[in-house]
């Protein structure tokens, strides 16, 4: 998205926050997202960190969700409402194996966006965060050297399961 000045300006005007692979959870992009959450704004996150090319890699399923998602939730003043969203068809719009012109989306592709129920996941996420805060930010489970690692794992697992359940439901309805 941020490959040249024109597209960079376009996406910044659309309130897209540029993240940098390999810079981890303590990068400026996450600080900006946390500030927005703390102001009561909503943010949309692609927790896999990229468009998952399911059709090129059948059977792979969802990629492991990035810890930055959990980091933002932990640092927000109030645990955010989480709305699981399942996307289908984006791998048809910009498939990795497309030829020239590589920078143009493939028109006519069908995209499906399905929103899940936020109630259960928001409650579960809030419970994990409150438990972690109650313990004085001590480690939960794995990652004792990094006191936040265990809770990040727990949060991303909850999110990943919720999106997978939603995707499974969508797939079953589409292909009975």
C-alpha positions as YAML, in Angstrom:
chain: A
units: angstrom
residues:
- id: 1
  name: UNK
  ca: [0.00, 0.00, 0.00]
- id: 2
  name: UNK
  ca: [2.82, 2.39, 0.83]
- id: 3
  name: UNK
  ca: [4.97, 1.63, -2.20]
- id: 4
  name: UNK
  ca: [5.06, 5.12, -3.73]
- id: 5
  name: UNK
  ca: [4.14, 8.70, -2.69]
- id: 6
  name: UNK
  ca: [0.76, 8.68, -4.47]
- id: 7
  name: UNK
  ca: [-0.54, 5.42, -3.01]
- id: 8
  name: UNK
  ca: [0.97, 6.30, 0.37]
- id: 9
  name: UNK
  ca: [-0.97, 9.55, 0.47]
- id: 10
  name: UNK
  ca: [-4.15, 7.81, -0.70]
- id: 11
  name: UNK
  ca: [-4.02, 5.20, 2.06]
- id: 12
  name: UNK
  ca: [-2.99, 7.68, 4.76]
- id: 13
  name: UNK
  ca: [-6.03, 9.80, 3.83]
- id: 14
  name: UNK
  ca: [-8.11, 6.66, 4.32]
- id: 15
  name: UNK
  ca: [-6.70, 6.43, 7.87]
- id: 16
  name: UNK
  ca: [-4.59, 3.34, 7.12]
- id: 17
  name: UNK
  ca: [-1.71, 3.04, 9.58]
- id: 18
  name: UNK
  ca: [1.52, 1.88, 8.00]
- id: 19
  name: UNK
  ca: [3.10, -1.02, 9.86]
- id: 20
  name: UNK
  ca: [6.54, -2.46, 9.31]
- id: 21
  name: UNK
  ca: [7.19, -6.19, 9.23]
- id: 22
  name: UNK
  ca: [9.93, -7.27, 11.55]
- id: 23
  name: UNK
  ca: [9.66, -4.25, 13.87]
- id: 24
  name: UNK
  ca: [7.56, -6.15, 16.39]
- id: 25
  name: UNK
  ca: [4.90, -4.97, 18.78]
- id: 26
  name: UNK
  ca: [6.68, -1.85, 20.00]
- id: 27
  name: UNK
  ca: [6.52, 0.13, 16.76]
- id: 28
  name: UNK
  ca: [4.93, 3.54, 16.23]
- id: 29
  name: UNK
  ca: [2.02, 2.12, 14.22]
- id: 30
  name: UNK
  ca: [0.75, 0.23, 17.26]
- id: 31
  name: UNK
  ca: [1.14, 3.30, 19.46]
- id: 32
  name: UNK
  ca: [-1.03, 5.24, 17.01]
- id: 33
  name: UNK
  ca: [-3.66, 2.48, 17.03]
- id: 34
  name: UNK
  ca: [-3.65, 2.41, 20.86]
- id: 35
  name: UNK
  ca: [-4.11, 6.20, 20.94]
- id: 36
  name: UNK
  ca: [-7.12, 5.85, 18.63]
- id: 37
  name: UNK
  ca: [-8.63, 3.14, 20.83]
- id: 38
  name: UNK
  ca: [-8.08, 5.34, 23.88]
- id: 39
  name: UNK
  ca: [-9.95, 8.17, 22.14]
- id: 40
  name: UNK
  ca: [-12.91, 5.86, 21.59]
- id: 41
  name: UNK
  ca: [-12.24, 5.40, 17.88]
- id: 42
  name: UNK
  ca: [-12.62, 2.07, 16.13]
- id: 43
  name: UNK
  ca: [-9.82, 0.35, 14.26]
- id: 44
  name: UNK
  ca: [-9.96, -2.48, 11.75]
- id: 45
  name: UNK
  ca: [-7.12, -4.98, 11.95]
- id: 46
  name: UNK
  ca: [-5.98, -7.75, 9.65]
- id: 47
  name: UNK
  ca: [-4.69, -10.01, 12.43]
- id: 48
  name: UNK
  ca: [-2.89, -12.40, 10.07]
- id: 49
  name: UNK
  ca: [-0.72, -9.48, 8.94]
- id: 50
  name: UNK
  ca: [-1.54, -10.01, 5.26]
- id: 51
  name: UNK
  ca: [-4.17, -11.27, 2.84]
- id: 52
  name: UNK
  ca: [-4.19, -15.02, 3.30]
- id: 53
  name: UNK
  ca: [-4.03, -16.64, -0.14]
- id: 54
  name: UNK
  ca: [-6.20, -19.66, 0.74]
- id: 55
  name: UNK
  ca: [-6.75, -20.75, -2.86]
- id: 56
  name: UNK
  ca: [-2.99, -20.89, -3.48]
- id: 57
  name: UNK
  ca: [-2.44, -22.79, -0.23]
- id: 58
  name: UNK
  ca: [-5.51, -25.00, 0.27]
- id: 59
  name: UNK
  ca: [-5.87, -26.62, 3.66]
- id: 60
  name: UNK
  ca: [-3.59, -24.11, 5.34]
- id: 61
  name: UNK
  ca: [-6.43, -22.31, 7.08]
- id: 62
  name: UNK
  ca: [-5.92, -19.11, 9.01]
- id: 63
  name: UNK
  ca: [-2.37, -17.95, 9.57]
- id: 64
  name: UNK
  ca: [-1.22, -17.39, 13.15]
- id: 65
  name: UNK
  ca: [-2.61, -14.07, 14.40]
- id: 66
  name: UNK
  ca: [0.00, -11.43, 15.18]
- id: 67
  name: UNK
  ca: [0.73, -10.50, 18.78]
- id: 68
  name: UNK
  ca: [0.39, -6.80, 18.02]
- id: 69
  name: UNK
  ca: [-3.39, -7.26, 18.08]
- id: 70
  name: UNK
  ca: [-3.24, -8.47, 21.69]
- id: 71
  name: UNK
  ca: [-0.69, -5.78, 22.60]
- id: 72
  name: UNK
  ca: [-3.11, -3.05, 21.47]
- id: 73
  name: UNK
  ca: [-5.93, -4.61, 23.48]
- id: 74
  name: UNK
  ca: [-3.77, -4.78, 26.61]
- id: 75
  name: UNK
  ca: [-2.64, -1.17, 26.29]
- id: 76
  name: UNK
  ca: [-6.08, 0.31, 25.59]
- id: 77
  name: UNK
  ca: [-7.54, 2.13, 28.60]
- id: 78
  name: UNK
  ca: [-10.78, 0.16, 28.24]
- id: 79
  name: UNK
  ca: [-10.88, -3.32, 26.69]
- id: 80
  name: UNK
  ca: [-12.25, -2.76, 23.17]
- id: 81
  name: UNK
  ca: [-15.40, -4.27, 21.74]
- id: 82
  name: UNK
  ca: [-14.27, -6.98, 19.34]
- id: 83
  name: UNK
  ca: [-16.28, -7.74, 16.22]
- id: 84
  name: UNK
  ca: [-15.00, -10.80, 14.37]
- id: 85
  name: UNK
  ca: [-15.02, -10.34, 10.60]
- id: 86
  name: UNK
  ca: [-14.50, -13.09, 8.04]
- id: 87
  name: UNK
  ca: [-13.40, -12.06, 4.55]
- id: 88
  name: UNK
  ca: [-13.67, -14.21, 1.43]
- id: 89
  name: UNK
  ca: [-12.53, -13.48, -2.10]
- id: 90
  name: UNK
  ca: [-9.72, -11.01, -1.51]
- id: 91
  name: UNK
  ca: [-7.26, -13.63, -2.73]
- id: 92
  name: UNK
  ca: [-9.13, -13.46, -6.07]
- id: 93
  name: UNK
  ca: [-8.80, -9.67, -6.24]
- id: 94
  name: UNK
  ca: [-5.02, -9.61, -5.84]
- id: 95
  name: UNK
  ca: [-3.70, -13.19, -6.13]
- id: 96
  name: UNK
  ca: [0.00, -13.61, -5.39]
- id: 97
  name: UNK
  ca: [0.55, -15.49, -8.66]
- id: 98
  name: UNK
  ca: [-1.04, -12.82, -10.92]
- id: 99
  name: UNK
  ca: [0.86, -11.67, -13.96]
- id: 100
  name: UNK
  ca: [1.26, -8.22, -15.49]
- id: 101
  name: UNK
  ca: [-0.08, -5.74, -14.57]
- id: 102
  name: UNK
  ca: [0.63, -6.96, -11.05]
- id: 103
  name: UNK
  ca: [-0.37, -3.68, -9.37]
- id: 104
  name: UNK
  ca: [-3.97, -3.75, -10.68]
- id: 105
  name: UNK
  ca: [-6.74, -5.60, -8.86]
- id: 106
  name: UNK
  ca: [-8.68, -8.22, -10.77]
- id: 107
  name: UNK
  ca: [-12.12, -6.79, -11.48]
- id: 108
  name: UNK
  ca: [-15.26, -8.90, -11.27]
- id: 109
  name: UNK
  ca: [-14.10, -10.91, -8.27]
- id: 110
  name: UNK
  ca: [-16.74, -11.73, -5.69]
- id: 111
  name: UNK
  ca: [-15.98, -10.54, -2.19]
- id: 112
  name: UNK
  ca: [-17.93, -11.61, 0.86]
- id: 113
  name: UNK
  ca: [-17.65, -9.90, 4.25]
- id: 114
  name: UNK
  ca: [-19.34, -11.55, 7.23]
- id: 115
  name: UNK
  ca: [-19.62, -9.94, 10.66]
- id: 116
  name: UNK
  ca: [-19.86, -12.09, 13.76]
- id: 117
  name: UNK
  ca: [-21.50, -11.46, 17.11]
- id: 118
  name: UNK
  ca: [-19.25, -9.33, 19.34]
- id: 119
  name: UNK
  ca: [-20.90, -10.29, 22.65]
- id: 120
  name: UNK
  ca: [-19.12, -13.53, 23.56]
- id: 121
  name: UNK
  ca: [-15.68, -12.66, 22.25]
- id: 122
  name: UNK
  ca: [-15.72, -9.17, 23.82]
- id: 123
  name: UNK
  ca: [-16.64, -10.70, 27.18]
- id: 124
  name: UNK
  ca: [-13.93, -13.37, 26.93]
- id: 125
  name: UNK
  ca: [-11.29, -10.84, 25.89]
- id: 126
  name: UNK
  ca: [-12.32, -8.47, 28.71]
- id: 127
  name: UNK
  ca: [-12.11, -11.31, 31.21]
- id: 128
  name: UNK
  ca: [-8.57, -12.24, 30.15]
- id: 129
  name: UNK
  ca: [-7.42, -8.61, 30.25]
- id: 130
  name: UNK
  ca: [-9.01, -7.93, 33.65]
- id: 131
  name: UNK
  ca: [-7.47, -11.14, 35.05]
- id: 132
  name: UNK
  ca: [-4.07, -10.07, 33.81]
- id: 133
  name: UNK
  ca: [-4.45, -6.59, 35.31]
- id: 134
  name: UNK
  ca: [-5.67, -8.09, 38.60]
- id: 135
  name: UNK
  ca: [-2.51, -10.19, 38.76]
- id: 136
  name: UNK
  ca: [-0.46, -7.02, 38.46]
- id: 137
  name: UNK
  ca: [0.57, -7.71, 34.85]
- id: 138
  name: UNK
  ca: [2.38, -10.90, 35.87]
- id: 139
  name: UNK
  ca: [2.92, -13.68, 33.38]
- id: 140
  name: UNK
  ca: [0.02, -15.97, 32.50]
- id: 141
  name: UNK
  ca: [1.16, -19.41, 31.41]
- id: 142
  name: UNK
  ca: [3.86, -19.39, 28.75]
- id: 143
  name: UNK
  ca: [6.58, -16.82, 28.24]
- id: 144
  name: UNK
  ca: [7.61, -16.19, 31.84]
- id: 145
  name: UNK
  ca: [10.62, -14.12, 30.70]
- id: 146
  name: UNK
  ca: [8.20, -11.76, 28.93]
- id: 147
  name: UNK
  ca: [5.36, -11.02, 31.36]
- id: 148
  name: UNK
  ca: [3.02, -10.10, 28.52]
- id: 149
  name: UNK
  ca: [3.71, -13.10, 26.27]
- id: 150
  name: UNK
  ca: [1.32, -15.55, 27.90]
- id: 151
  name: UNK
  ca: [-1.60, -13.14, 27.89]
- id: 152
  name: UNK
  ca: [-0.88, -12.16, 24.27]
- id: 153
  name: UNK
  ca: [-1.00, -15.84, 23.34]
- id: 154
  name: UNK
  ca: [-4.28, -16.28, 25.22]
- id: 155
  name: UNK
  ca: [-5.86, -13.24, 23.55]
- id: 156
  name: UNK
  ca: [-4.76, -14.08, 20.02]
- id: 157
  name: UNK
  ca: [-5.96, -17.66, 20.51]
- id: 158
  name: UNK
  ca: [-9.42, -16.38, 21.53]
- id: 159
  name: UNK
  ca: [-9.55, -14.09, 18.50]
- id: 160
  name: UNK
  ca: [-8.31, -16.77, 16.12]
- id: 161
  name: UNK
  ca: [-10.86, -19.32, 17.35]
- id: 162
  name: UNK
  ca: [-13.69, -16.78, 16.97]
- id: 163
  name: UNK
  ca: [-12.72, -15.89, 13.38]
- id: 164
  name: UNK
  ca: [-12.23, -19.57, 12.51]
- id: 165
  name: UNK
  ca: [-15.69, -20.45, 13.90]
- id: 166
  name: UNK
  ca: [-17.21, -17.61, 11.89]
- id: 167
  name: UNK
  ca: [-15.38, -18.76, 8.75]
- id: 168
  name: UNK
  ca: [-16.46, -22.36, 9.29]
- id: 169
  name: UNK
  ca: [-20.09, -21.21, 9.60]
- id: 170
  name: UNK
  ca: [-19.81, -19.12, 6.44]
- id: 171
  name: UNK
  ca: [-18.26, -22.00, 4.52]
- id: 172
  name: UNK
  ca: [-20.91, -24.46, 5.69]
- id: 173
  name: UNK
  ca: [-23.67, -22.08, 4.61]
- id: 174
  name: UNK
  ca: [-22.02, -21.48, 1.21]
- id: 175
  name: UNK
  ca: [-21.28, -25.14, 0.51]
- id: 176
  name: UNK
  ca: [-23.87, -27.29, 2.36]
...
